[in-house]
Amino acid sequence: MSTNKNLPVVLITGCSSGHGEALAKLFIKNGYPTYASARKLESIEELKKLGCETLQIDVTDYDTIHKAVETIEKTHDSVGILVNNAAIGIMTPMETIPMEEVKKQYETNVFGLLAMTQAVLPKMRKAGKGRIVNIGSSGGEFTTPGGGIYQATKYALTSMNDAMRAELEPFGIYVSMIQPGAIASKFAQNGAVLGYKEKGPYQELMLGINKITSAAVKKGAPGTWTPEQVAKVSFKAATKRKPRARYRPGFVAKALIYTRLWLPYRMWDKMFMNMMLKQGKKIKQNQG
């Protein structure tokens, strides 16, 4: 597929499936010179066939970040649009989450995202224009049982995004954040709920969390968006002349954020704990 050399160059992380893959397809369809990246090049072969350039980027490996950006900047003045999409998610209680899993989430969702952004900024700033779209989560505005660490990384992203937005606008660089709710994607379906099969003090809670999250990210579930629907929002944020600071695709994302604002903390806790424990007890009883 041919691209328009007058359009800004796009770099997207985490394109092996879901939102990242859908967004890369949307950009290339609209003629943007698009670099799709993933940890494993073989996972984005289809995007290459569609006309995307492909790069190997593991955001926790800073050498891969710098090599990829250097590759782009050899043939283009700068990255014009950066979409920070790569992320991982692990759900488990604070007491039982292994520290290695905590580190992995922060290294990918926070440190890697910042390193990726820092790598493209010097040339983008010199160009006097650019877009950065950070893919966050509605969970960057509230916390639910089992989601403490994953949502903490999204809180961190919310703060970093706001700082970037203020600091970079004087250089002609617009920063936006996408905060979706449930997305029917491999990322969501593969998001690990650790310990739900193990006996222990949190087993009922984890069984409930696994049941609810699995149901929420199934295609066609009420309030769940497809990766393609969210990609359209991200594309708009990246290409609109004056993008909004935040986009919250879907009713569920908005409803949860505003419910959290108005509901007292302990009522919020009770609402989620009751719902999750009820599901967990039912599953445990059925298991005998």
TORZASE-220062 format. One record per residue (C-alpha): x, y, z. Coordinates in Angstrom, 3 decimals. Layout:
<nodes>
<node><px>X</px><py>Y</py><pz>Z</pz></node>
...
</nodes>
This chain:
<nodes>
<node><px>0.000</px><py>0.000</py><pz>0.000</pz></node>
<node><px>1.427</px><py>3.397</py><pz>-1.006</pz></node>
<node><px>2.091</px><py>6.092</py><pz>1.575</pz></node>
<node><px>2.001</px><py>9.872</py><pz>1.422</pz></node>
<node><px>5.464</px><py>11.312</py><pz>2.091</pz></node>
<node><px>3.880</px><py>14.601</py><pz>3.148</pz></node>
<node><px>2.214</px><py>12.944</py><pz>6.131</pz></node>
<node><px>4.072</px><py>12.557</py><pz>9.446</pz></node>
<node><px>5.928</px><py>9.332</py><pz>10.172</pz></node>
<node><px>4.156</px><py>7.119</py><pz>12.699</pz></node>
<node><px>5.796</px><py>4.803</py><pz>15.257</pz></node>
<node><px>3.614</px><py>2.467</py><pz>17.315</pz></node>
<node><px>4.783</px><py>0.087</py><pz>20.051</pz></node>
<node><px>3.083</px><py>-3.202</py><pz>20.930</pz></node>
<node><px>1.602</px><py>-4.045</py><pz>17.516</pz></node>
<node><px>1.519</px><py>-7.841</py><pz>17.731</pz></node>
<node><px>-2.237</px><py>-7.903</py><pz>18.377</pz></node>
<node><px>-5.238</px><py>-5.950</py><pz>19.594</pz></node>
<node><px>-5.297</px><py>-2.174</py><pz>19.618</pz></node>
<node><px>-1.720</px><py>-1.725</py><pz>18.382</pz></node>
<node><px>-2.286</px><py>-3.969</py><pz>15.376</pz></node>
<node><px>-5.636</px><py>-2.332</py><pz>14.566</pz></node>
<node><px>-4.132</px><py>1.151</py><pz>14.819</pz></node>
<node><px>-1.181</px><py>0.303</py><pz>12.553</pz></node>
<node><px>-3.647</px><py>-0.986</py><pz>9.935</pz></node>
<node><px>-5.676</px><py>2.224</py><pz>10.211</pz></node>
<node><px>-2.652</px><py>4.487</py><pz>9.742</pz></node>
<node><px>-1.312</px><py>2.572</py><pz>6.739</pz></node>
<node><px>-4.810</px><py>2.481</py><pz>5.203</pz></node>
<node><px>-4.880</px><py>6.290</py><pz>5.424</pz></node>
<node><px>-1.510</px><py>6.657</py><pz>3.732</pz></node>
<node><px>0.711</px><py>7.408</py><pz>6.730</pz></node>
<node><px>4.306</px><py>6.118</py><pz>6.625</pz></node>
<node><px>3.922</px><py>3.665</py><pz>9.501</pz></node>
<node><px>6.481</px><py>1.826</py><pz>11.602</pz></node>
<node><px>4.864</px><py>-0.988</py><pz>13.582</pz></node>
<node><px>6.927</px><py>-2.562</py><pz>16.335</pz></node>
<node><px>6.807</px><py>-5.545</py><pz>18.653</pz></node>
<node><px>9.162</px><py>-7.645</py><pz>20.751</pz></node>
<node><px>9.058</px><py>-10.417</py><pz>18.130</pz></node>
<node><px>9.198</px><py>-9.449</py><pz>14.462</pz></node>
<node><px>7.406</px><py>-12.618</py><pz>13.385</pz></node>
<node><px>4.317</px><py>-11.462</py><pz>15.304</pz></node>
<node><px>3.897</px><py>-8.446</py><pz>12.974</pz></node>
<node><px>4.562</px><py>-10.118</py><pz>9.613</pz></node>
<node><px>0.980</px><py>-9.445</py><pz>8.497</pz></node>
<node><px>1.471</px><py>-5.704</py><pz>9.037</pz></node>
<node><px>4.594</px><py>-5.809</py><pz>6.870</pz></node>
<node><px>2.573</px><py>-7.386</py><pz>4.059</pz></node>
<node><px>0.061</px><py>-4.543</py><pz>4.351</pz></node>
<node><px>2.780</px><py>-1.926</py><pz>3.844</pz></node>
<node><px>4.011</px><py>-1.112</py><pz>7.343</pz></node>
<node><px>7.702</px><py>-0.972</py><pz>8.079</pz></node>
<node><px>8.403</px><py>-3.289</py><pz>11.010</pz></node>
<node><px>10.862</px><py>-2.877</py><pz>13.862</pz></node>
<node><px>11.865</px><py>-5.018</py><pz>16.814</pz></node>
<node><px>11.306</px><py>-3.020</py><pz>19.997</pz></node>
<node><px>11.201</px><py>-4.381</py><pz>23.515</pz></node>
<node><px>10.548</px><py>-1.265</py><pz>25.587</pz></node>
<node><px>12.386</px><py>-2.832</py><pz>28.535</pz></node>
<node><px>15.511</px><py>-3.150</py><pz>26.358</pz></node>
<node><px>16.679</px><py>0.405</py><pz>25.735</pz></node>
<node><px>19.147</px><py>-0.660</py><pz>23.033</pz></node>
<node><px>16.243</px><py>-1.835</py><pz>20.857</pz></node>
<node><px>14.513</px><py>1.516</py><pz>21.400</pz></node>
<node><px>17.515</px><py>3.571</py><pz>20.303</pz></node>
<node><px>18.313</px><py>1.328</py><pz>17.326</pz></node>
<node><px>14.725</px><py>1.584</py><pz>16.102</pz></node>
<node><px>14.591</px><py>5.370</py><pz>16.423</pz></node>
<node><px>17.975</px><py>5.707</py><pz>14.694</pz></node>
<node><px>16.677</px><py>3.552</py><pz>11.834</pz></node>
<node><px>13.694</px><py>5.857</py><pz>11.342</pz></node>
<node><px>15.725</px><py>9.053</py><pz>11.658</pz></node>
<node><px>18.193</px><py>7.908</py><pz>8.977</pz></node>
<node><px>15.478</px><py>8.237</py><pz>6.345</pz></node>
<node><px>13.128</px><py>10.761</py><pz>7.968</pz></node>
<node><px>13.710</px><py>14.021</py><pz>9.820</pz></node>
<node><px>11.911</px><py>12.757</py><pz>12.907</pz></node>
<node><px>9.144</px><py>10.578</py><pz>14.248</pz></node>
<node><px>6.040</px><py>12.700</py><pz>13.716</pz></node>
<node><px>3.566</px><py>10.614</py><pz>15.722</pz></node>
<node><px>4.510</px><py>8.290</py><pz>18.581</pz></node>
<node><px>1.886</px><py>5.956</py><pz>19.995</pz></node>
<node><px>2.984</px><py>4.368</py><pz>23.273</pz></node>
<node><px>0.825</px><py>1.255</py><pz>23.239</pz></node>
<node><px>3.011</px><py>-1.561</py><pz>24.657</pz></node>
<node><px>1.858</px><py>-2.698</py><pz>28.106</pz></node>
<node><px>1.359</px><py>-5.730</py><pz>30.330</pz></node>
<node><px>-1.151</px><py>-6.396</py><pz>33.092</pz></node>
<node><px>-1.108</px><py>-8.738</py><pz>36.087</pz></node>
<node><px>-4.012</px><py>-8.986</py><pz>38.553</pz></node>
<node><px>-3.391</px><py>-10.307</py><pz>42.060</pz></node>
<node><px>-3.614</px><py>-9.081</py><pz>45.691</pz></node>
<node><px>-0.906</px><py>-6.855</py><pz>47.108</pz></node>
<node><px>0.204</px><py>-9.468</py><pz>49.646</pz></node>
<node><px>0.815</px><py>-12.227</py><pz>47.129</pz></node>
<node><px>2.085</px><py>-10.542</py><pz>43.959</pz></node>
<node><px>5.720</px><py>-11.578</py><pz>43.337</pz></node>
<node><px>8.132</px><py>-8.649</py><pz>43.292</pz></node>
<node><px>9.416</px><py>-9.816</py><pz>39.906</pz></node>
<node><px>5.931</px><py>-9.278</py><pz>38.479</pz></node>
<node><px>5.772</px><py>-5.826</py><pz>40.073</pz></node>
<node><px>9.076</px><py>-4.904</py><pz>38.417</pz></node>
<node><px>7.985</px><py>-6.263</py><pz>35.026</pz></node>
<node><px>4.865</px><py>-4.121</py><pz>35.010</pz></node>
<node><px>6.728</px><py>-0.956</py><pz>35.979</pz></node>
<node><px>9.555</px><py>-1.648</py><pz>33.526</pz></node>
<node><px>7.093</px><py>-2.002</py><pz>30.640</pz></node>
<node><px>4.232</px><py>0.335</py><pz>31.508</pz></node>
<node><px>6.219</px><py>3.186</py><pz>33.079</pz></node>
<node><px>9.999</px><py>3.116</py><pz>32.544</pz></node>
<node><px>9.833</px><py>1.680</py><pz>29.021</pz></node>
<node><px>7.200</px><py>4.174</py><pz>27.937</pz></node>
<node><px>9.294</px><py>7.065</py><pz>29.231</pz></node>
<node><px>12.460</px><py>5.730</py><pz>27.560</pz></node>
<node><px>10.589</px><py>5.399</py><pz>24.261</pz></node>
<node><px>9.328</px><py>8.967</py><pz>24.507</pz></node>
<node><px>12.729</px><py>10.382</py><pz>25.457</pz></node>
<node><px>14.295</px><py>8.688</py><pz>22.429</pz></node>
<node><px>12.059</px><py>10.453</py><pz>19.888</pz></node>
<node><px>11.788</px><py>13.863</py><pz>21.555</pz></node>
<node><px>15.064</px><py>15.602</py><pz>20.568</pz></node>
<node><px>14.371</px><py>15.388</py><pz>16.817</pz></node>
<node><px>10.619</px><py>15.868</py><pz>17.273</pz></node>
<node><px>11.247</px><py>19.007</py><pz>19.322</pz></node>
<node><px>13.744</px><py>20.273</py><pz>16.748</pz></node>
<node><px>11.096</px><py>19.779</py><pz>14.037</pz></node>
<node><px>8.771</px><py>22.038</py><pz>16.023</pz></node>
<node><px>5.800</px><py>19.712</py><pz>15.756</pz></node>
<node><px>4.673</px><py>16.242</py><pz>16.715</pz></node>
<node><px>2.129</px><py>14.077</py><pz>18.468</pz></node>
<node><px>2.442</px><py>11.663</py><pz>21.352</pz></node>
<node><px>-0.505</px><py>9.425</py><pz>22.146</pz></node>
<node><px>-0.201</px><py>7.444</py><pz>25.374</pz></node>
<node><px>-2.493</px><py>4.448</py><pz>25.736</pz></node>
<node><px>-3.505</px><py>4.413</py><pz>29.366</pz></node>
<node><px>-6.542</px><py>2.904</py><pz>31.039</pz></node>
<node><px>-9.643</px><py>4.014</py><pz>32.868</pz></node>
<node><px>-7.862</px><py>2.171</py><pz>35.702</pz></node>
<node><px>-5.496</px><py>5.126</py><pz>35.869</pz></node>
<node><px>-8.296</px><py>6.996</py><pz>37.648</pz></node>
<node><px>-9.454</px><py>4.371</py><pz>40.176</pz></node>
<node><px>-8.334</px><py>1.176</py><pz>41.915</pz></node>
<node><px>-10.105</px><py>-2.161</py><pz>42.236</pz></node>
<node><px>-9.254</px><py>-5.235</py><pz>44.344</pz></node>
<node><px>-6.506</px><py>-7.261</py><pz>42.675</pz></node>
<node><px>-5.548</px><py>-4.435</py><pz>40.346</pz></node>
<node><px>-3.336</px><py>-2.441</py><pz>42.696</pz></node>
<node><px>-0.019</px><py>-2.753</py><pz>40.861</pz></node>
<node><px>-1.315</px><py>-2.666</py><pz>37.280</pz></node>
<node><px>-3.489</px><py>0.328</py><pz>38.084</pz></node>
<node><px>-0.605</px><py>1.986</py><pz>39.944</pz></node>
<node><px>1.385</px><py>1.902</py><pz>36.691</pz></node>
<node><px>-1.542</px><py>3.547</py><pz>34.934</pz></node>
<node><px>-1.779</px><py>6.201</py><pz>37.665</pz></node>
<node><px>1.921</px><py>6.850</py><pz>37.040</pz></node>
<node><px>1.248</px><py>7.154</py><pz>33.310</pz></node>
<node><px>-1.578</px><py>9.607</py><pz>33.982</pz></node>
<node><px>0.838</px><py>11.828</py><pz>35.893</pz></node>
<node><px>3.623</px><py>11.504</py><pz>33.308</pz></node>
<node><px>1.181</px><py>12.208</py><pz>30.492</pz></node>
<node><px>-0.007</px><py>15.412</py><pz>32.164</pz></node>
<node><px>3.573</px><py>16.589</py><pz>32.696</pz></node>
<node><px>4.493</px><py>15.811</py><pz>29.069</pz></node>
<node><px>1.426</px><py>17.642</py><pz>27.805</pz></node>
<node><px>2.330</px><py>20.854</py><pz>29.632</pz></node>
<node><px>6.080</px><py>20.695</py><pz>28.983</pz></node>
<node><px>5.931</px><py>19.864</py><pz>25.273</pz></node>
<node><px>3.120</px><py>22.053</py><pz>23.963</pz></node>
<node><px>5.402</px><py>25.154</py><pz>23.747</pz></node>
<node><px>7.461</px><py>23.153</py><pz>21.205</pz></node>
<node><px>4.431</px><py>22.374</py><pz>19.049</pz></node>
<node><px>4.089</px><py>18.830</py><pz>20.372</pz></node>
<node><px>0.601</px><py>17.775</py><pz>21.439</pz></node>
<node><px>0.211</px><py>14.963</py><pz>23.973</pz></node>
<node><px>-3.025</px><py>13.035</py><pz>24.492</pz></node>
<node><px>-3.988</px><py>10.026</py><pz>26.565</pz></node>
<node><px>-6.514</px><py>7.326</py><pz>25.700</pz></node>
<node><px>-8.242</px><py>5.789</py><pz>28.741</pz></node>
<node><px>-10.406</px><py>2.902</py><pz>27.519</pz></node>
<node><px>-12.405</px><py>0.545</py><pz>29.674</pz></node>
<node><px>-12.783</px><py>-3.112</py><pz>28.691</pz></node>
<node><px>-11.362</px><py>-4.060</py><pz>25.277</pz></node>
<node><px>-11.980</px><py>-7.427</py><pz>23.630</pz></node>
<node><px>-8.348</px><py>-8.164</py><pz>22.778</pz></node>
<node><px>-5.656</px><py>-10.779</py><pz>23.335</pz></node>
<node><px>-3.958</px><py>-8.404</py><pz>25.781</pz></node>
<node><px>-7.074</px><py>-8.271</py><pz>27.942</pz></node>
<node><px>-7.866</px><py>-11.959</py><pz>27.574</pz></node>
<node><px>-4.281</px><py>-12.975</py><pz>28.333</pz></node>
<node><px>-3.917</px><py>-10.592</py><pz>31.268</pz></node>
<node><px>-2.842</px><py>-12.910</py><pz>34.056</pz></node>
<node><px>-4.947</px><py>-13.263</py><pz>37.179</pz></node>
<node><px>-2.327</px><py>-14.886</py><pz>39.395</pz></node>
<node><px>-3.297</px><py>-17.343</py><pz>42.084</pz></node>
<node><px>-6.968</px><py>-17.891</py><pz>41.263</pz></node>
<node><px>-6.398</px><py>-21.661</py><pz>41.078</pz></node>
<node><px>-4.429</px><py>-21.799</py><pz>44.314</pz></node>
<node><px>-5.920</px><py>-22.377</py><pz>47.748</pz></node>
<node><px>-5.334</px><py>-19.624</py><pz>50.250</pz></node>
<node><px>-6.900</px><py>-16.607</py><pz>51.959</pz></node>
<node><px>-7.565</px><py>-14.798</py><pz>48.657</pz></node>
<node><px>-8.819</px><py>-17.722</py><pz>46.580</pz></node>
<node><px>-12.485</px><py>-16.690</py><pz>46.519</pz></node>
<node><px>-11.546</px><py>-13.116</py><pz>45.681</pz></node>
<node><px>-9.250</px><py>-14.199</py><pz>42.846</pz></node>
<node><px>-11.807</px><py>-16.652</py><pz>41.433</pz></node>
<node><px>-14.290</px><py>-13.779</py><pz>41.343</pz></node>
<node><px>-11.831</px><py>-11.374</py><pz>39.724</pz></node>
<node><px>-10.938</px><py>-13.953</py><pz>37.073</pz></node>
<node><px>-14.615</px><py>-14.617</py><pz>36.313</pz></node>
<node><px>-15.570</px><py>-10.940</py><pz>36.073</pz></node>
<node><px>-12.562</px><py>-9.807</py><pz>34.036</pz></node>
<node><px>-12.856</px><py>-12.766</py><pz>31.642</pz></node>
<node><px>-16.525</px><py>-11.970</py><pz>31.022</pz></node>
<node><px>-15.862</px><py>-8.241</py><pz>30.611</pz></node>
<node><px>-13.319</px><py>-8.618</py><pz>27.792</pz></node>
<node><px>-15.270</px><py>-11.087</py><pz>25.654</pz></node>
<node><px>-16.245</px><py>-9.753</py><pz>22.256</pz></node>
<node><px>-19.860</px><py>-8.608</py><pz>22.357</pz></node>
<node><px>-19.978</px><py>-8.209</py><pz>26.145</pz></node>
<node><px>-22.044</px><py>-5.172</py><pz>27.227</pz></node>
<node><px>-19.879</px><py>-2.037</py><pz>27.244</pz></node>
<node><px>-16.841</px><py>-3.799</py><pz>25.750</pz></node>
<node><px>-15.183</px><py>-2.129</py><pz>22.773</pz></node>
<node><px>-13.295</px><py>-3.849</py><pz>19.987</pz></node>
<node><px>-9.642</px><py>-2.943</py><pz>19.299</pz></node>
<node><px>-10.787</px><py>-1.414</py><pz>16.000</pz></node>
<node><px>-13.227</px><py>0.921</py><pz>17.770</pz></node>
<node><px>-10.568</px><py>2.134</py><pz>20.199</pz></node>
<node><px>-8.067</px><py>2.482</py><pz>17.331</pz></node>
<node><px>-10.399</px><py>4.986</py><pz>15.650</pz></node>
<node><px>-10.285</px><py>7.130</py><pz>18.797</pz></node>
<node><px>-6.486</px><py>6.900</py><pz>18.986</pz></node>
<node><px>-6.210</px><py>7.798</py><pz>15.292</pz></node>
<node><px>-8.364</px><py>10.861</py><pz>15.904</pz></node>
<node><px>-6.163</px><py>11.929</py><pz>18.837</pz></node>
<node><px>-3.055</px><py>11.548</py><pz>16.677</pz></node>
<node><px>-4.328</px><py>13.377</py><pz>13.611</pz></node>
<node><px>-6.863</px><py>15.983</py><pz>14.738</pz></node>
<node><px>-5.624</px><py>19.580</py><pz>14.407</pz></node>
<node><px>-6.375</px><py>20.322</py><pz>18.058</pz></node>
<node><px>-6.621</px><py>17.027</py><pz>19.956</pz></node>
<node><px>-8.208</px><py>16.700</py><pz>23.370</pz></node>
<node><px>-6.031</px><py>16.065</py><pz>26.407</pz></node>
<node><px>-7.871</px><py>12.824</py><pz>27.232</pz></node>
<node><px>-10.170</px><py>10.446</py><pz>25.439</pz></node>
<node><px>-12.278</px><py>7.895</py><pz>27.319</pz></node>
<node><px>-13.757</px><py>5.463</py><pz>24.797</pz></node>
<node><px>-16.918</px><py>3.723</py><pz>25.897</pz></node>
<node><px>-19.628</px><py>4.115</py><pz>28.487</pz></node>
<node><px>-17.991</px><py>1.752</py><pz>30.996</pz></node>
<node><px>-14.786</px><py>3.804</py><pz>31.193</pz></node>
<node><px>-16.696</px><py>7.026</py><pz>31.830</pz></node>
<node><px>-19.178</px><py>5.422</py><pz>34.238</pz></node>
<node><px>-16.483</px><py>3.868</py><pz>36.441</pz></node>
<node><px>-14.402</px><py>7.053</py><pz>36.554</pz></node>
<node><px>-17.362</px><py>9.245</py><pz>37.515</pz></node>
<node><px>-18.752</px><py>6.680</py><pz>39.968</pz></node>
<node><px>-15.403</px><py>6.669</py><pz>41.726</pz></node>
<node><px>-15.449</px><py>10.462</py><pz>41.975</pz></node>
<node><px>-18.811</px><py>10.547</py><pz>43.736</pz></node>
<node><px>-18.871</px><py>7.314</py><pz>45.739</pz></node>
<node><px>-17.234</px><py>7.302</py><pz>49.201</pz></node>
<node><px>-14.070</px><py>5.169</py><pz>49.336</pz></node>
<node><px>-15.447</px><py>2.421</py><pz>51.583</pz></node>
<node><px>-18.655</px><py>2.130</py><pz>49.574</pz></node>
<node><px>-16.543</px><py>1.705</py><pz>46.428</pz></node>
<node><px>-14.477</px><py>-1.003</py><pz>48.172</pz></node>
<node><px>-17.589</px><py>-2.785</py><pz>49.400</pz></node>
<node><px>-19.264</px><py>-2.682</py><pz>45.987</pz></node>
<node><px>-16.349</px><py>-4.419</py><pz>44.265</pz></node>
<node><px>-15.488</px><py>-6.824</py><pz>47.085</pz></node>
<node><px>-19.098</px><py>-8.000</py><pz>47.422</pz></node>
<node><px>-19.405</px><py>-8.515</py><pz>43.667</pz></node>
<node><px>-16.119</px><py>-10.411</py><pz>43.379</pz></node>
<node><px>-16.531</px><py>-12.533</py><pz>46.500</pz></node>
<node><px>-20.070</px><py>-13.486</py><pz>45.481</pz></node>
<node><px>-18.791</px><py>-14.810</py><pz>42.145</pz></node>
<node><px>-15.824</px><py>-16.515</py><pz>43.798</pz></node>
<node><px>-17.943</px><py>-18.327</py><pz>46.392</pz></node>
<node><px>-20.324</px><py>-19.551</py><pz>43.706</pz></node>
<node><px>-17.440</px><py>-20.971</py><pz>41.640</pz></node>
<node><px>-15.886</px><py>-22.611</py><pz>44.694</pz></node>
<node><px>-19.197</px><py>-24.258</py><pz>45.633</pz></node>
<node><px>-19.638</px><py>-25.583</py><pz>42.102</pz></node>
<node><px>-16.133</px><py>-27.028</py><pz>42.232</pz></node>
<node><px>-17.195</px><py>-29.001</py><pz>45.297</pz></node>
</nodes>
